[in-house]
Amino acid sequence: MCIRCFYKIFGMGPSGSQDDILQADYSKERLNKLATTGEVRNGQSRYGVLSGSRQNMELSDRTKQLQKDSLDKAAKEKNIPGASLNSQSRSASEEDRGEGESSVWKNVKSIASMLMDEAEVVERGAQGPYVEGVDYKLGSLQLGLIYDFQSLTLTLRIVKAKDLPAKDVTGTSDPYVKIMLLPDKKHKLLTKVKKKNLNPHWNECFLFEGWPHNKLLEKTLYLQVIDYDRFSRDDPIGETYIPLNEVDLSQSPVLWKYLQPCKDSRGKLGELLLSLCYQPNIGRLTVTVMKAKDLKAKDITGSSDPYVKIWLSYGGQRVEKKKTNIKMKTLNPIYNESFIFDIPWEKIREANLEVSCMDFDKVGRNELIGRVVLGCRSGPMETRHWNDMVAKPRQQVAQWHLLKD
């Protein structure tokens, strides 16, 4: 701390303390008043004549008392704790030696206590912000709401997200936020994509204009965080709902919301259970199509006639196809059929399997229900299954996969 800041904190000038100046002015003024009123005149008091030493001691004691009163008054005006002199009696030598140090030291102790209080507040705040909802380990999203009652405009500010899960094989994600004001699903707003970031900062504002307050209370704000994928379908990360009738818009709230699993992402097209077993010594891959569940109905009867088709590809070029039997009129077929593909060990990293679940149609063209691509460069769940197969040779490795369109 520089000396100028030190003087400024404790109310001192460079040549002496401000209290000392107040003492001197106050003492002279008070002594002149006492002299004019007759209480002290030329070394006399109303009690009689004072001897030289007695007179000096009396004046010294009286001056010190006036100094104490002046300091107390100055301390009250400045509201500085500990600036007044100690009320306990001390010897003249102690007061002459420690008078200035006492005031400064008490100020130091006062500031130190304030710093300790601030440290406690910081320590309590270090626990983090309050986040609404249940922690599904999908991260959380911060947003702010401002409503202008004059222009009837709701402003939504998407601030940031943190602790998002990795959706890419590189161990990161490319997140953006999709916004809807339910029940309207036709109009969607999107933030920018933040590349390779699990703790993205957007700070983007979106306006909903011409909405009276009573109409907004009937709406629900829907926010979905999505991982952008350049070569395949974007993967949902999580979502949150904010009923506006549960928010005090007049307070311009800033909220943290936990992301929950997306309802539309799981079971939309169905799921497929596959088992892989690779034998590197002979270059043989065995794929077992075990079963599917919750398939999307493609027929007008509310059912489907599903079968599974598998294409083996190298570098995007299809080389071999296999398919299961057709299971009539069911959305939860059980196959338990195995297929063998010859893939040399040196080509296992180039190979991938495109597994499609199809709806058989006697009249028209067979229709795609959903597909999944297995390989070392596919989606994160598919890549994990493929890598587990390579890491566990001659073992059956089974995993459920979400079908995508």
Contacts in CASP RR format, 6 or more apart in sequence:
PFRMAT RR
TARGET T0000
AUTHOR 0000-0000-0000
METHOD contacts of the structure
MODEL  1
MCIRCFYKIFGMGPSGSQDDILQADYSKERLNKLATTGEVRNGQSRYGVL
SGSRQNMELSDRTKQLQKDSLDKAAKEKNIPGASLNSQSRSASEEDRGEG
ESSVWKNVKSIASMLMDEAEVVERGAQGPYVEGVDYKLGSLQLGLIYDFQ
SLTLTLRIVKAKDLPAKDVTGTSDPYVKIMLLPDKKHKLLTKVKKKNLNP
HWNECFLFEGWPHNKLLEKTLYLQVIDYDRFSRDDPIGETYIPLNEVDLS
QSPVLWKYLQPCKDSRGKLGELLLSLCYQPNIGRLTVTVMKAKDLKAKDI
TGSSDPYVKIWLSYGGQRVEKKKTNIKMKTLNPIYNESFIFDIPWEKIRE
ANLEVSCMDFDKVGRNELIGRVVLGCRSGPMETRHWNDMVAKPRQQVAQW
HLLKD
3 14 0 8 1.000
6 12 0 8 1.000
7 13 0 8 1.000
7 14 0 8 1.000
9 107 0 8 1.000
9 111 0 8 1.000
10 17 0 8 1.000
10 103 0 8 1.000
10 104 0 8 1.000
10 107 0 8 1.000
11 17 0 8 1.000
11 18 0 8 1.000
11 78 0 8 1.000
11 80 0 8 1.000
12 18 0 8 1.000
17 100 0 8 1.000
17 103 0 8 1.000
18 74 0 8 1.000
19 70 0 8 1.000
19 71 0 8 1.000
19 74 0 8 1.000
19 83 0 8 1.000
19 103 0 8 1.000
22 70 0 8 1.000
22 71 0 8 1.000
22 74 0 8 1.000
23 66 0 8 1.000
23 67 0 8 1.000
23 70 0 8 1.000
23 71 0 8 1.000
26 66 0 8 1.000
26 67 0 8 1.000
26 69 0 8 1.000
26 70 0 8 1.000
26 73 0 8 1.000
27 63 0 8 1.000
27 66 0 8 1.000
27 67 0 8 1.000
27 70 0 8 1.000
30 66 0 8 1.000
31 40 0 8 1.000
31 63 0 8 1.000
31 66 0 8 1.000
34 40 0 8 1.000
35 41 0 8 1.000
38 46 0 8 1.000
39 45 0 8 1.000
39 46 0 8 1.000
40 59 0 8 1.000
43 49 0 8 1.000
43 50 0 8 1.000
43 55 0 8 1.000
44 50 0 8 1.000
45 58 0 8 1.000
50 58 0 8 1.000
60 92 0 8 1.000
64 95 0 8 1.000
67 85 0 8 1.000
68 84 0 8 1.000
68 85 0 8 1.000
68 87 0 8 1.000
71 83 0 8 1.000
71 84 0 8 1.000
71 85 0 8 1.000
71 103 0 8 1.000
72 84 0 8 1.000
72 85 0 8 1.000
74 83 0 8 1.000
75 81 0 8 1.000
75 82 0 8 1.000
75 83 0 8 1.000
75 84 0 8 1.000
80 107 0 8 1.000
80 110 0 8 1.000
81 106 0 8 1.000
81 110 0 8 1.000
82 103 0 8 1.000
82 106 0 8 1.000
82 107 0 8 1.000
82 110 0 8 1.000
83 103 0 8 1.000
83 106 0 8 1.000
83 107 0 8 1.000
85 95 0 8 1.000
85 99 0 8 1.000
85 102 0 8 1.000
85 103 0 8 1.000
86 102 0 8 1.000
129 142 0 8 1.000
129 256 0 8 1.000
130 256 0 8 1.000
131 140 0 8 1.000
131 256 0 8 1.000
131 257 0 8 1.000
131 258 0 8 1.000
132 255 0 8 1.000
132 256 0 8 1.000
132 257 0 8 1.000
132 258 0 8 1.000
133 257 0 8 1.000
133 258 0 8 1.000
133 260 0 8 1.000
134 258 0 8 1.000
134 260 0 8 1.000
135 258 0 8 1.000
136 258 0 8 1.000
136 259 0 8 1.000
136 260 0 8 1.000
136 261 0 8 1.000
137 163 0 8 1.000
137 165 0 8 1.000
138 164 0 8 1.000
138 165 0 8 1.000
138 237 0 8 1.000
138 238 0 8 1.000
138 258 0 8 1.000
138 259 0 8 1.000
138 260 0 8 1.000
138 261 0 8 1.000
139 161 0 8 1.000
139 162 0 8 1.000
139 163 0 8 1.000
139 164 0 8 1.000
139 165 0 8 1.000
139 258 0 8 1.000
139 259 0 8 1.000
140 161 0 8 1.000
140 162 0 8 1.000
140 163 0 8 1.000
140 256 0 8 1.000
140 257 0 8 1.000
140 258 0 8 1.000
140 259 0 8 1.000
141 158 0 8 1.000
141 160 0 8 1.000
141 161 0 8 1.000
141 177 0 8 1.000
141 223 0 8 1.000
141 225 0 8 1.000
141 240 0 8 1.000
141 256 0 8 1.000
141 257 0 8 1.000
141 259 0 8 1.000
142 159 0 8 1.000
142 160 0 8 1.000
142 161 0 8 1.000
142 162 0 8 1.000
142 254 0 8 1.000
142 255 0 8 1.000
142 256 0 8 1.000
142 257 0 8 1.000
143 156 0 8 1.000
143 157 0 8 1.000
143 158 0 8 1.000
143 159 0 8 1.000
143 223 0 8 1.000
143 242 0 8 1.000
143 254 0 8 1.000
143 255 0 8 1.000
143 257 0 8 1.000
144 156 0 8 1.000
144 157 0 8 1.000
144 159 0 8 1.000
144 252 0 8 1.000
144 253 0 8 1.000
144 254 0 8 1.000
144 255 0 8 1.000
145 154 0 8 1.000
145 155 0 8 1.000
145 156 0 8 1.000
145 157 0 8 1.000
145 247 0 8 1.000
145 249 0 8 1.000
145 252 0 8 1.000
145 253 0 8 1.000
145 254 0 8 1.000
145 255 0 8 1.000
146 154 0 8 1.000
146 155 0 8 1.000
146 157 0 8 1.000
146 249 0 8 1.000
146 252 0 8 1.000
147 153 0 8 1.000
147 154 0 8 1.000
147 155 0 8 1.000
147 213 0 8 1.000
147 216 0 8 1.000
147 249 0 8 1.000
147 250 0 8 1.000
147 252 0 8 1.000
148 154 0 8 1.000
148 155 0 8 1.000
149 213 0 8 1.000
149 250 0 8 1.000
151 209 0 8 1.000
151 210 0 8 1.000
152 209 0 8 1.000
152 210 0 8 1.000
152 211 0 8 1.000
152 212 0 8 1.000
152 213 0 8 1.000
153 207 0 8 1.000
153 208 0 8 1.000
153 209 0 8 1.000
153 210 0 8 1.000
153 211 0 8 1.000
154 207 0 8 1.000
154 208 0 8 1.000
154 211 0 8 1.000
154 216 0 8 1.000
154 249 0 8 1.000
155 205 0 8 1.000
155 206 0 8 1.000
155 207 0 8 1.000
155 208 0 8 1.000
156 179 0 8 1.000
156 205 0 8 1.000
156 206 0 8 1.000
156 207 0 8 1.000
156 208 0 8 1.000
156 221 0 8 1.000
157 203 0 8 1.000
157 204 0 8 1.000
157 205 0 8 1.000
157 206 0 8 1.000
158 177 0 8 1.000
158 179 0 8 1.000
158 191 0 8 1.000
158 202 0 8 1.000
158 203 0 8 1.000
158 204 0 8 1.000
158 205 0 8 1.000
158 206 0 8 1.000
158 223 0 8 1.000
159 201 0 8 1.000
159 202 0 8 1.000
159 203 0 8 1.000
159 254 0 8 1.000
160 199 0 8 1.000
160 200 0 8 1.000
160 201 0 8 1.000
160 202 0 8 1.000
160 203 0 8 1.000
161 175 0 8 1.000
161 177 0 8 1.000
161 199 0 8 1.000
161 200 0 8 1.000
161 225 0 8 1.000
161 259 0 8 1.000
162 198 0 8 1.000
162 199 0 8 1.000
163 198 0 8 1.000
163 199 0 8 1.000
164 173 0 8 1.000
164 175 0 8 1.000
164 198 0 8 1.000
164 199 0 8 1.000
164 200 0 8 1.000
164 225 0 8 1.000
164 237 0 8 1.000
164 259 0 8 1.000
165 173 0 8 1.000
165 198 0 8 1.000
165 237 0 8 1.000
166 172 0 8 1.000
166 173 0 8 1.000
166 198 0 8 1.000
166 380 0 8 1.000
167 173 0 8 1.000
167 227 0 8 1.000
167 229 0 8 1.000
167 235 0 8 1.000
167 237 0 8 1.000
167 380 0 8 1.000
168 174 0 8 1.000
168 196 0 8 1.000
168 227 0 8 1.000
168 229 0 8 1.000
168 379 0 8 1.000
168 380 0 8 1.000
169 377 0 8 1.000
169 379 0 8 1.000
169 380 0 8 1.000
169 383 0 8 1.000
170 196 0 8 1.000
171 380 0 8 1.000
172 196 0 8 1.000
172 197 0 8 1.000
172 198 0 8 1.000
173 196 0 8 1.000
173 197 0 8 1.000
173 198 0 8 1.000
173 227 0 8 1.000
173 237 0 8 1.000
174 193 0 8 1.000
174 194 0 8 1.000
174 195 0 8 1.000
174 196 0 8 1.000
174 197 0 8 1.000
174 227 0 8 1.000
174 228 0 8 1.000
174 229 0 8 1.000
175 193 0 8 1.000
175 194 0 8 1.000
175 197 0 8 1.000
175 198 0 8 1.000
175 200 0 8 1.000
175 225 0 8 1.000
175 226 0 8 1.000
175 227 0 8 1.000
175 228 0 8 1.000
175 237 0 8 1.000
176 190 0 8 1.000
176 191 0 8 1.000
176 192 0 8 1.000
176 193 0 8 1.000
176 194 0 8 1.000
176 225 0 8 1.000
176 226 0 8 1.000
176 228 0 8 1.000
177 190 0 8 1.000
177 191 0 8 1.000
177 202 0 8 1.000
177 223 0 8 1.000
177 224 0 8 1.000
177 225 0 8 1.000
177 226 0 8 1.000
178 188 0 8 1.000
178 189 0 8 1.000
178 190 0 8 1.000
178 223 0 8 1.000
178 224 0 8 1.000
178 226 0 8 1.000
179 188 0 8 1.000
179 189 0 8 1.000
179 190 0 8 1.000
179 191 0 8 1.000
179 206 0 8 1.000
179 221 0 8 1.000
179 222 0 8 1.000
179 223 0 8 1.000
180 187 0 8 1.000
180 188 0 8 1.000
180 189 0 8 1.000
180 221 0 8 1.000
180 222 0 8 1.000
181 187 0 8 1.000
181 208 0 8 1.000
181 219 0 8 1.000
181 220 0 8 1.000
181 221 0 8 1.000
181 222 0 8 1.000
182 219 0 8 1.000
182 220 0 8 1.000
182 221 0 8 1.000
182 222 0 8 1.000
182 241 0 8 1.000
183 219 0 8 1.000
183 220 0 8 1.000
189 206 0 8 1.000
191 202 0 8 1.000
191 204 0 8 1.000
192 202 0 8 1.000
192 204 0 8 1.000
193 228 0 8 1.000
194 200 0 8 1.000
194 201 0 8 1.000
194 202 0 8 1.000
208 216 0 8 1.000
211 219 0 8 1.000
213 249 0 8 1.000
216 244 0 8 1.000
216 249 0 8 1.000
217 244 0 8 1.000
217 245 0 8 1.000
218 244 0 8 1.000
218 245 0 8 1.000
219 244 0 8 1.000
220 241 0 8 1.000
220 242 0 8 1.000
220 243 0 8 1.000
220 244 0 8 1.000
221 241 0 8 1.000
221 242 0 8 1.000
221 243 0 8 1.000
221 244 0 8 1.000
222 239 0 8 1.000
222 240 0 8 1.000
222 241 0 8 1.000
222 242 0 8 1.000
223 239 0 8 1.000
223 240 0 8 1.000
223 241 0 8 1.000
223 242 0 8 1.000
223 257 0 8 1.000
224 236 0 8 1.000
224 238 0 8 1.000
224 239 0 8 1.000
224 262 0 8 1.000
225 236 0 8 1.000
225 237 0 8 1.000
225 238 0 8 1.000
225 239 0 8 1.000
225 259 0 8 1.000
226 234 0 8 1.000
226 235 0 8 1.000
226 236 0 8 1.000
226 237 0 8 1.000
227 234 0 8 1.000
227 235 0 8 1.000
227 236 0 8 1.000
227 237 0 8 1.000
228 234 0 8 1.000
229 235 0 8 1.000
232 373 0 8 1.000
232 378 0 8 1.000
232 379 0 8 1.000
232 404 0 8 1.000
233 404 0 8 1.000
233 405 0 8 1.000
235 265 0 8 1.000
235 379 0 8 1.000
235 380 0 8 1.000
236 262 0 8 1.000
236 264 0 8 1.000
236 265 0 8 1.000
237 259 0 8 1.000
237 262 0 8 1.000
238 259 0 8 1.000
238 260 0 8 1.000
238 261 0 8 1.000
238 262 0 8 1.000
239 259 0 8 1.000
239 260 0 8 1.000
239 261 0 8 1.000
239 262 0 8 1.000
239 263 0 8 1.000
240 257 0 8 1.000
240 258 0 8 1.000
240 259 0 8 1.000
240 260 0 8 1.000
242 255 0 8 1.000
242 257 0 8 1.000
247 253 0 8 1.000
247 255 0 8 1.000
265 402 0 8 1.000
266 402 0 8 1.000
267 294 0 8 1.000
267 402 0 8 1.000
268 296 0 8 1.000
269 295 0 8 1.000
269 296 0 8 1.000
269 369 0 8 1.000
269 370 0 8 1.000
269 402 0 8 1.000
269 403 0 8 1.000
269 404 0 8 1.000
269 405 0 8 1.000
270 292 0 8 1.000
270 293 0 8 1.000
270 294 0 8 1.000
270 295 0 8 1.000
270 296 0 8 1.000
270 357 0 8 1.000
270 369 0 8 1.000
270 370 0 8 1.000
270 402 0 8 1.000
270 403 0 8 1.000
271 292 0 8 1.000
271 293 0 8 1.000
271 294 0 8 1.000
271 400 0 8 1.000
271 401 0 8 1.000
271 402 0 8 1.000
271 403 0 8 1.000
272 289 0 8 1.000
272 291 0 8 1.000
272 292 0 8 1.000
272 308 0 8 1.000
272 355 0 8 1.000
272 357 0 8 1.000
272 372 0 8 1.000
272 400 0 8 1.000
272 401 0 8 1.000
272 403 0 8 1.000
273 290 0 8 1.000
273 291 0 8 1.000
273 292 0 8 1.000
273 293 0 8 1.000
273 398 0 8 1.000
273 399 0 8 1.000
273 400 0 8 1.000
273 401 0 8 1.000
274 287 0 8 1.000
274 288 0 8 1.000
274 289 0 8 1.000
274 290 0 8 1.000
274 355 0 8 1.000
274 372 0 8 1.000
274 374 0 8 1.000
274 385 0 8 1.000
274 398 0 8 1.000
274 399 0 8 1.000
274 401 0 8 1.000
275 287 0 8 1.000
275 288 0 8 1.000
275 290 0 8 1.000
275 396 0 8 1.000
275 397 0 8 1.000
275 398 0 8 1.000
275 399 0 8 1.000
276 285 0 8 1.000
276 286 0 8 1.000
276 287 0 8 1.000
276 288 0 8 1.000
276 374 0 8 1.000
276 385 0 8 1.000
276 386 0 8 1.000
276 389 0 8 1.000
276 396 0 8 1.000
276 397 0 8 1.000
276 398 0 8 1.000
277 285 0 8 1.000
277 286 0 8 1.000
277 288 0 8 1.000
277 389 0 8 1.000
277 394 0 8 1.000
277 395 0 8 1.000
277 396 0 8 1.000
277 397 0 8 1.000
278 284 0 8 1.000
278 285 0 8 1.000
278 286 0 8 1.000
278 343 0 8 1.000
278 348 0 8 1.000
278 389 0 8 1.000
278 390 0 8 1.000
278 393 0 8 1.000
278 394 0 8 1.000
279 285 0 8 1.000
279 286 0 8 1.000
279 393 0 8 1.000
279 394 0 8 1.000
280 345 0 8 1.000
280 348 0 8 1.000
280 393 0 8 1.000
283 342 0 8 1.000
283 343 0 8 1.000
283 344 0 8 1.000
283 345 0 8 1.000
284 340 0 8 1.000
284 341 0 8 1.000
284 342 0 8 1.000
284 343 0 8 1.000
285 340 0 8 1.000
285 341 0 8 1.000
285 342 0 8 1.000
285 343 0 8 1.000
285 351 0 8 1.000
286 338 0 8 1.000
286 339 0 8 1.000
286 340 0 8 1.000
287 310 0 8 1.000
287 322 0 8 1.000
287 338 0 8 1.000
287 339 0 8 1.000
287 340 0 8 1.000
287 341 0 8 1.000
287 353 0 8 1.000
287 355 0 8 1.000
288 336 0 8 1.000
288 337 0 8 1.000
288 338 0 8 1.000
288 339 0 8 1.000
288 396 0 8 1.000
288 398 0 8 1.000
289 308 0 8 1.000
289 310 0 8 1.000
289 324 0 8 1.000
289 335 0 8 1.000
289 336 0 8 1.000
289 337 0 8 1.000
289 338 0 8 1.000
289 339 0 8 1.000
289 355 0 8 1.000
290 334 0 8 1.000
290 335 0 8 1.000
290 336 0 8 1.000
290 398 0 8 1.000
291 332 0 8 1.000
291 333 0 8 1.000
291 334 0 8 1.000
291 335 0 8 1.000
291 336 0 8 1.000
292 306 0 8 1.000
292 308 0 8 1.000
292 332 0 8 1.000
292 333 0 8 1.000
292 335 0 8 1.000
292 357 0 8 1.000
293 331 0 8 1.000
293 332 0 8 1.000
294 331 0 8 1.000
294 332 0 8 1.000
295 304 0 8 1.000
295 306 0 8 1.000
295 331 0 8 1.000
295 332 0 8 1.000
295 333 0 8 1.000
295 357 0 8 1.000
295 369 0 8 1.000
295 403 0 8 1.000
296 304 0 8 1.000
296 331 0 8 1.000
296 369 0 8 1.000
296 370 0 8 1.000
297 303 0 8 1.000
297 304 0 8 1.000
297 331 0 8 1.000
298 304 0 8 1.000
298 359 0 8 1.000
298 367 0 8 1.000
298 369 0 8 1.000
299 305 0 8 1.000
299 359 0 8 1.000
301 329 0 8 1.000
303 329 0 8 1.000
303 330 0 8 1.000
303 331 0 8 1.000
304 329 0 8 1.000
304 330 0 8 1.000
304 331 0 8 1.000
304 359 0 8 1.000
304 369 0 8 1.000
305 326 0 8 1.000
305 327 0 8 1.000
305 328 0 8 1.000
305 329 0 8 1.000
305 330 0 8 1.000
305 359 0 8 1.000
305 360 0 8 1.000
305 361 0 8 1.000
306 326 0 8 1.000
306 327 0 8 1.000
306 330 0 8 1.000
306 331 0 8 1.000
306 333 0 8 1.000
306 357 0 8 1.000
306 358 0 8 1.000
306 359 0 8 1.000
306 360 0 8 1.000
306 369 0 8 1.000
307 323 0 8 1.000
307 324 0 8 1.000
307 325 0 8 1.000
307 326 0 8 1.000
307 327 0 8 1.000
307 357 0 8 1.000
307 358 0 8 1.000
307 360 0 8 1.000
308 323 0 8 1.000
308 324 0 8 1.000
308 335 0 8 1.000
308 355 0 8 1.000
308 356 0 8 1.000
308 357 0 8 1.000
308 358 0 8 1.000
309 321 0 8 1.000
309 322 0 8 1.000
309 323 0 8 1.000
309 324 0 8 1.000
309 355 0 8 1.000
309 356 0 8 1.000
309 358 0 8 1.000
310 321 0 8 1.000
310 322 0 8 1.000
310 323 0 8 1.000
310 339 0 8 1.000
310 353 0 8 1.000
310 354 0 8 1.000
310 355 0 8 1.000
310 356 0 8 1.000
311 318 0 8 1.000
311 320 0 8 1.000
311 321 0 8 1.000
311 353 0 8 1.000
311 354 0 8 1.000
311 356 0 8 1.000
312 318 0 8 1.000
312 319 0 8 1.000
312 320 0 8 1.000
312 321 0 8 1.000
312 341 0 8 1.000
312 343 0 8 1.000
312 351 0 8 1.000
312 352 0 8 1.000
312 353 0 8 1.000
313 319 0 8 1.000
313 351 0 8 1.000
313 352 0 8 1.000
313 353 0 8 1.000
313 354 0 8 1.000
314 347 0 8 1.000
314 350 0 8 1.000
314 351 0 8 1.000
315 350 0 8 1.000
315 352 0 8 1.000
316 352 0 8 1.000
318 354 0 8 1.000
320 341 0 8 1.000
322 339 0 8 1.000
322 341 0 8 1.000
324 335 0 8 1.000
324 337 0 8 1.000
325 335 0 8 1.000
325 337 0 8 1.000
326 360 0 8 1.000
327 333 0 8 1.000
327 334 0 8 1.000
327 335 0 8 1.000
341 353 0 8 1.000
343 351 0 8 1.000
348 390 0 8 1.000
349 376 0 8 1.000
351 375 0 8 1.000
352 373 0 8 1.000
352 374 0 8 1.000
352 375 0 8 1.000
352 376 0 8 1.000
352 377 0 8 1.000
352 378 0 8 1.000
353 373 0 8 1.000
353 374 0 8 1.000
353 375 0 8 1.000
354 371 0 8 1.000
354 373 0 8 1.000
355 371 0 8 1.000
355 372 0 8 1.000
355 373 0 8 1.000
355 374 0 8 1.000
355 401 0 8 1.000
356 368 0 8 1.000
356 370 0 8 1.000
356 371 0 8 1.000
357 368 0 8 1.000
357 369 0 8 1.000
357 370 0 8 1.000
357 371 0 8 1.000
357 403 0 8 1.000
358 366 0 8 1.000
358 367 0 8 1.000
358 368 0 8 1.000
358 369 0 8 1.000
359 366 0 8 1.000
359 367 0 8 1.000
359 368 0 8 1.000
359 369 0 8 1.000
360 366 0 8 1.000
361 367 0 8 1.000
368 405 0 8 1.000
369 403 0 8 1.000
370 403 0 8 1.000
370 404 0 8 1.000
370 405 0 8 1.000
371 403 0 8 1.000
371 404 0 8 1.000
371 405 0 8 1.000
372 382 0 8 1.000
372 401 0 8 1.000
372 402 0 8 1.000
372 403 0 8 1.000
372 404 0 8 1.000
373 379 0 8 1.000
373 382 0 8 1.000
374 382 0 8 1.000
374 385 0 8 1.000
374 386 0 8 1.000
374 401 0 8 1.000
375 382 0 8 1.000
375 383 0 8 1.000
375 386 0 8 1.000
376 383 0 8 1.000
376 386 0 8 1.000
376 387 0 8 1.000
376 390 0 8 1.000
377 383 0 8 1.000
378 386 0 8 1.000
381 399 0 8 1.000
381 401 0 8 1.000
381 402 0 8 1.000
382 401 0 8 1.000
384 399 0 8 1.000
385 397 0 8 1.000
385 399 0 8 1.000
385 401 0 8 1.000
388 397 0 8 1.000
388 399 0 8 1.000
389 397 0 8 1.000
END
